[in-house]
Amino acid sequence: MGPIEAMKSGFTKTFQFSGRATRAEYWWYCLSVFGTTVVCSSIVAFLFPKAFAWSYEIGFYVLNLALISVTLRRFFDRSVPKIIACILAFAPIYLYGLDLLLWGVNGFEGPQLIADDLNNPDNLRPKILSTFSMAALYAISACIGLAMFVLALLPSTPSTNQYGPNPTEVPS
């Protein structure tokens, strides 16, 4: 499967959260989404800088819905249990939201702000906790990302599994 077929398959199966996806379909679709995002974001940011933020968010969620679908189907191709596949597929969105929440609520503005507040211990403690929580969040994100990467690299489960027939095998 090439990039054009992968994009067609990804978008036509956006709301299909069952079945299996081959490695080629998954990786070509991921590459296509990345390329589309970079090109469209660059064009919109250049031509319409004021509309960039909201248009980027809309595109982000539309493409991510299709990406979650193909990711779940790829994990199903590897016979990953549904609960683990759902946790891994939806984790980046949850962690992204948690990232925004921690940065926004704690008002963390970087290490320089912490260094400036060394003389005021009342303001220092929340910022240090925010730094550690962000580091923990990024460590968890890295572990989940590595697990997703490894699962996506592994070959298909041979023959039929609980999620359907092997998409790479020709029916006889």
C-alpha positions in Angstrom: 0.0 0.0 0.0 1.4 3.4 -1.0 0.8 6.8 0.5 -2.2 7.7 -1.6 -4.0 4.4 -0.8 -3.0 4.9 2.9 -4.5 8.4 3.0 -7.7 7.1 1.3 -7.9 4.2 3.7 -7.2 6.3 6.7 -9.9 8.8 5.9 -12.5 6.3 4.7 -12.0 4.3 7.9 -11.9 7.3 10.3 -14.8 6.0 12.3 -13.9 2.3 12.0 -12.4 1.3 15.3 -12.4 -2.4 14.6 -10.5 -4.6 12.2 -6.8 -4.6 11.4 -4.4 -2.3 9.7 -1.1 -3.4 8.1 2.2 -1.9 8.9 2.4 -0.2 5.5 -1.1 1.3 5.9 -0.1 2.6 9.4 3.3 4.1 8.5 2.2 5.6 5.2 -0.8 7.2 6.8 1.4 8.6 9.7 3.8 10.0 7.2 1.0 11.5 5.1 -0.6 13.1 8.2 2.8 14.6 9.2 3.4 15.9 5.7 -0.1 17.3 5.4 0.1 19.0 8.8 3.5 20.6 8.0 2.4 21.9 4.6 -1.1 23.1 5.6 0.2 24.7 8.8 2.9 26.5 6.9 0.5 27.8 4.3 -2.1 29.0 6.8 0.5 30.5 9.1 2.0 32.4 6.2 -1.2 33.6 4.5 -3.6 33.9 7.5 -1.5 34.4 10.7 -4.5 35.4 12.8 -6.5 32.4 11.8 -3.6 30.0 12.3 -4.4 29.0 16.0 -8.0 28.0 15.6 -7.6 26.4 12.1 -4.6 24.4 13.4 -6.6 23.1 16.3 -9.5 22.0 14.0 -7.1 20.2 11.7 -5.3 18.7 14.6 -8.4 17.1 16.0 -9.7 15.9 12.6 -6.4 14.3 11.7 -6.0 12.8 15.2 -9.3 11.1 15.1 -8.3 9.3 11.9 -4.8 8.6 13.4 -6.4 7.1 16.5 -8.5 4.8 14.3 -5.6 3.5 12.3 -3.5 3.2 15.4 -6.1 1.1 17.1 -6.5 -1.1 14.0 -2.7 -1.5 13.9 -2.6 -2.6 17.5 -5.4 -5.0 16.8 -3.3 -6.4 14.0 -0.8 -7.3 16.6 -3.4 -8.9 18.9 -3.0 -6.2 21.6 -6.0 -6.5 24.1 -8.6 -3.7 23.5 -8.1 -2.0 26.8 -4.3 -1.7 26.4 -4.8 -0.6 22.7 -7.2 2.1 23.8 -5.0 3.4 26.6 -2.0 3.6 24.3 -3.9 5.1 21.4 -5.7 7.8 23.5 -2.8 8.5 25.9 -1.1 11.2 23.7 -4.3 13.3 23.7 -4.8 12.9 27.5 -1.2 13.7 28.1 -1.4 16.7 25.8 -4.4 18.0 27.7 -2.7 17.4 31.1 0.4 19.2 29.7 -1.7 22.2 28.9 -3.5 22.0 32.3 -0.2 21.9 34.2 1.4 24.8 32.3 -1.7 26.9 32.6 -2.8 26.3 36.2 0.6 26.5 37.8 1.7 29.5 35.7 5.0 27.9 35.0 7.0 30.2 32.8 10.4 28.4 32.8 13.6 28.0 34.8 14.4 31.7 34.8 11.3 32.5 36.8 12.3 30.0 39.4 15.8 31.5 39.6 14.3 34.9 40.1 12.1 33.8 42.9 14.8 32.2 45.1 14.4 35.1 47.6 10.7 34.4 47.9 10.2 30.9 49.2 6.4 31.2 49.1 6.4 31.4 45.3 9.2 28.9 44.8 7.4 25.7 46.0 4.6 25.6 43.4 7.0 26.2 40.6 9.4 23.4 41.7 6.4 21.0 41.9 5.3 22.1 38.5 8.7 21.4 37.1 8.8 17.9 38.6 5.2 17.2 37.4 6.1 18.3 33.9 9.3 16.1 33.9 7.2 13.1 35.1 4.6 13.8 32.4 7.3 13.9 29.7 8.9 10.7 31.0 5.5 8.9 30.9 4.9 10.3 27.4 8.3 9.0 26.3 7.6 5.5 27.6 4.2 5.4 26.0 5.6 6.7 22.8 8.3 4.0 22.8 5.7 1.3 23.5 3.6 2.5 20.6 6.6 2.7 18.3 7.7 -0.8 19.0 4.1 -2.2 18.6 3.7 -0.4 15.3 7.0 -1.9 14.0 6.2 -5.5 14.8 4.8 -7.7 12.0 1.2 -8.7 11.8 -0.2 -11.6 13.8 -0.2 -14.5 11.4 -3.7 -15.7 10.2 -7.0 -14.7 11.7 -7.1 -13.3 15.3 -10.0 -12.1 17.4 -10.1 -8.8 15.5 -10.4 -10.3 12.0 -8.5 -11.9 9.2 -4.9 -10.9 8.4 -5.0 -8.0 5.9 -1.8 -9.1 4.3 -3.0 -12.6 3.5 -4.8 -13.2 0.2 -8.1 -15.0 0.8 -8.1 -18.5 -0.7 
